[in-house]
């Protein structure tokens, strides 16, 4: 790749949720490959301490029972032992919920196992390279309605949410035809006196007759989602240029989705059964939305939120995703970003807090088998290439892993596969993602006064800085630049100099030698099957081509890359394909066996991504605490936002219509329904 040093080292990280909204699960199988500098080496993280209650076995020994452990692993233990498998948001949240009060009372012993050596954050975490540069498996957002996530963060000693996260920031959406819209911060702080609970808060004062002020005044008097098209700064200029047909009439066609949105109840198992069997492509056909609206707005969002095209996404998942991330309350689409590595900003102090309570956090511990024994379970750990394995006996197990990891573990462990809730785990699929972090020679001119993010300056090339002037975050749909590898691949582009304190221009000026300064561009690809097996040089070049094609800017010269990291997550992110929710288990699998993650209990609490991981972790901890008499656990789940009065009225109408004339598959919009009747289709 020219003169720059491209990193080449395979590291094992836990693999499951990877996204702008989502790389946040922590599996037990190493789906991720990463690459580091050809001539350098990765500095290994410090060795995790091993609990004294574990005893090593030679590799040939795989028997369960006390032969593989010392006396404290057997029936003589006087404390409840819980093993949590997975070190991401779900795993840490389970440990947090149970350990908050119980360990100090000597009621319970908790061991957290994760395949990655650092065991901090799963795919939401990361590590430092040999050049002491932070590396992460994708960038992760924190949406306004992440109520349980913010709540659990506030309980971490050393973490102040408003210091760790930047302010809510706008995003920019691009389709294959170019810039579509700027999604501004929908709920300003002075409008949020009632909190993000579905209340509208204070009506903004119309201080001037500017377009922005008038838009906000109008939108405040409209219920979600009707406020979105008023506030979003949609670019209609391409309609005149002939590149896109998107116009205000196209936006109005989106009203066709209101019927299905009202009919689909987020926390109803019946609704999920009715919608999950159908592809989202049928949903949009029934809604009668305009082709331009689908191509310019709906399809790009599908490729970066549930991370799949409409034909391979369930209708239930599409409706649920749009509801949670955009429609459930005013400002639901507003998002904040961490001001640095999530591993360092959040999970390091969190791990210290857990360990201070007595939780054993053990990295480099990949679970290969779980067996039932007379008193609970025996967990066998993979030797990870060595000649010894460990066995841990415990009373309860919490699987805080991704869907495909859970499927692999169930296939090798009859103790798991024997439960009714796991019988379809072999049908669960994953989405392949690739994260590319490019450390670039800084441009000699600094672009300033840029919108969004935590910092307003960047040293990216001026043409790219101008293209990203509205936000440091750009969301791109599939098919950008007619690049073959991106036919079904969406991606996000991040200017990390404007998002992370460590890379900011002002920090550089005060703390970093000029020769060590770099501009940092991250490109995260979703559904990257078409190119995941390319070598690192090729993927880095593809990232440069993708940025150039999206913005219509000059391609950055590969010689300007000082350093680069490519992380691959094969089949690691939950794939919400048709029927996938039907395979989603409840948080309790059976006696002493629990499970949590963003793919668990899909028909329950209306949440996604990190928030869903935290919610199901609290639910799993609650179930375990009830079963084993732990009265002091902190497992309260904060409910999702209530339906607005307007949505409640729509839901009542939808229930009435379904009782009178139930749709054949999904409810059509009125104009599609009329068209079907006039065409002779009496059973739409």
C-alpha positions, 0 to 999 in steps of 0.5 A: 500500500505504498509507503505507509505501514499497514498493520498485519496481526491477527488478534482475537476479540469477542465477536458480536454487535458491530455498528454505528448503532450496534457492535456491542455483543460479546461472544465466545468465539473469535470471529474477528480478525484485525491487522496491525503494522507490518513491521510492528507488533501489538503490545499484549494486554496485561495478563488477567488474574486467574481465580484461585478456585480454578484448577488446570487440567491436562488437555486430554481430560474433559471429564466433568465433576470434581476431578478437574477442580479443587475442593472449592469447585465441588460441593463444599462451596458455601456460596452461590457461584455464577459464571457469566460468559461474554464480556460486552454490555450484556455480560458486564450489566449482569455482573453489575446487577448481581454484584451491586449488593450481594458480593459484599454480603458474601452471598455470591461469587461471580466469574466473568469469562471472555475469549478476548484477552482484555475482556473489556467491552466485547465488540464495543471495546478495543485495544491499543496498538504498538504505536499506542493508538486506540483501535476499536471494532467499530464506532458505537452510538448512544441514542436518546432513548437508551434509558437503561444504558445511561442509568447503568453508566451513571452507576459506574464510579469514575464515569460521568456520562456528560464527560464521557459522551459528547453532546447530541449530534446531527448525522448526514444521510447519503444514498447512491445518488448523493446527499439526501438529508441532514438529520439535525438534533430533533429535541433541543435541551430547552425543549426537553424539560420533561425528559425523554419520556414521550413528553413534548416539553417546552414549546420553543419561542419563535424568536426570529423568522429564520427557516430553522426557527419556523421549522422547530415551532411547527414540528413541536406541535406535531406528534412523532413521526410527523415532526421528522420531515419538517425538521430534517433538512432534505436535499431536493436539489438532485430532483432538479438535476435528474439524479433523484426523484425524491420530492415532497410528494415522495415524503408524503407517501411514507404515510402509507407506513402509518397503518402497519406502524400502528398495527405492529405493537412493539411488545406483543408476541402476537404482532411479532408472529404476524410480521416476523414471517414476512420480509420488509420488502413486502411491508414497503410494497403494501405501504405503497411508498414511492420508489424514490423514497425507498431508494433515497431514505428507507433502503440506506437506513436499512443497510446501517441499522438492521444492516441488511436489504429489505428482502433479507430483513423481517418486516417486524425487525424493520418496523421495530428498528425504525420505531425505536431509533426514530419514531417512538418519541420526539428526539428518539433519533438523536444520538451521542458519541463517546469522546474516546475509546469505549473500552478505556472511557467506560469498560476500564473503570467498570471492570475496576468497580466490579473487581473491587467488589470481588467479581473475577474478570477473566480474559483469554477464556473461551468456553468450549463446552458446558455440561450438566452435573449433579449440582449445577454445571461444569464449564470447560474452557478451550486451551487457546492453543496451549496444552491445558484446559480449565474446568469450572463448576458453578450453580448458574450460567448466564450466556451473554453472547451473540446469536451465532456464538450461542448457536455454536456453543449449543451445538457442542453442549447438550446441557444447552441444546436440551432446552426448548428455547434453543432448538432453533439456534442452528438457524440463527445467522450473522452479519459480517462487518469490517471496520477500517481506521485510517491514520492520515498525514494531517493537511497543512490547513485546518478546517474550522467552525464545523458542525456537530461532534465534540470538536469543530476542527479537522485536518482532513483534506479540505474537500472532505472536511467541507463535505462533512461540515454538517456533521462528523458522522455520515451514513451511507446506503448500499450501491455507493459509486456503483462499486461492485463490492458495495452492492449490498453494503452500507457504511458509516464515515466518521471524522474522529478528530471531531469526535475523540478528544485524543485526536482533536486539533486543540489537544494536538496543539498542546500535547503532541509533537507535530510529527506525531499528529494524524488526522483520523478517518474511520469507515465501518462497513455492514454486510461486508461478505463481498470483500471481507476476504480481501487483503488489508491493502485492498480493503483500505483502498476500498475504504478510500474509494468509498469515501471519494464516491460518497462525497464526490471528492478526490481519492486520498492518496494511499501514500498519505496513510501513516497507519491503518487497521482493518478489523473483520467480524465474520457473521458476528452481528445479529441478523434480523432476517424473516423468522429470526424473532421466532428463534429468539429465546426468553432470558431464562432457558432452564434451571440455572441457565440464563441468556441475554443480548440484543437478539434475546427476547425480541418480542419483549421490551421495545429496545435495540442494540446496546440498550437491548443488551442492557435490558435483557441483562437486567432481566436475566439477573432478575430471573436468576436472583428470584430463582436463587433467593438473591434479594439485594440485586439491582435489576429494575428495568426502565420501561421504553417510552410510552405511546404518544396519544396519537399513536395510541389512537391509531393503535385502537383503530388498527385493532378494530380494522384487524378484527373486522377485515384481517389482512392476508399478510400485512396491512396495506395503505388505503391507496394500495387497498383501494387499488387491490379492490378495484383490481379484483383482489378481494382478500388483500 
